[in-house]
């Protein structure tokens, strides 16, 4: 069993913002498989089970406290940390770039830092989704802003690719999935 944790903030206000890229990937996967998220108040999250292969989790704690919900799920389901995949936005990559890593640090990402602190380790896989660097705006305002209309084609494309990568992790494993997807880049404005 895998725990796919998409990072984001709950509520309509944040729904289509850059910081909610992780939520959007899980929403795309769920839609493809006709899955409906359910609120688990005691686990501070929305979640849905996909067959006996994965649990899709969207913490409802707000980004900076994501670790609370992740730790609760890991303890409840007995999932080893190497079977946790955290999906999140990353300003170090341009929009349309995706990278799957077996482990790593938090960088400047507060949601990832919260998970590392809650679990006491950074030895878990992650999927980094590029959102680009802000121009003339603070990082906080940038990540909480919605994607621009001219970016939506790339957003839709990368959501589809990321959703397919989740399926591949379940079917062919994380290492083969990394090889397959880490060189893909739809960050250019291709038609």
Secondary structure as GFF3:
##gff-version 3
##sequence-region A 1 191
A	DSSP	beta_strand	2	6	.	.	.	ID=ss1
A	DSSP	three_ten_helix	12	14	.	.	.	ID=ss2
A	DSSP	three_ten_helix	18	20	.	.	.	ID=ss3
A	DSSP	alpha_helix	21	32	.	.	.	ID=ss4
A	DSSP	beta_strand	38	40	.	.	.	ID=ss5
A	DSSP	three_ten_helix	41	43	.	.	.	ID=ss6
A	DSSP	beta_strand	45	50	.	.	.	ID=ss7
A	DSSP	beta_strand	54	59	.	.	.	ID=ss8
A	DSSP	three_ten_helix	63	65	.	.	.	ID=ss9
A	DSSP	alpha_helix	66	77	.	.	.	ID=ss10
A	DSSP	three_ten_helix	81	83	.	.	.	ID=ss11
A	DSSP	beta_strand	84	90	.	.	.	ID=ss12
A	DSSP	beta_strand	98	101	.	.	.	ID=ss13
A	DSSP	alpha_helix	110	119	.	.	.	ID=ss14
A	DSSP	beta_strand	125	130	.	.	.	ID=ss15
A	DSSP	alpha_helix	139	143	.	.	.	ID=ss16
A	DSSP	three_ten_helix	149	151	.	.	.	ID=ss17
A	DSSP	alpha_helix	152	172	.	.	.	ID=ss18
A	DSSP	alpha_helix	174	181	.	.	.	ID=ss19
###
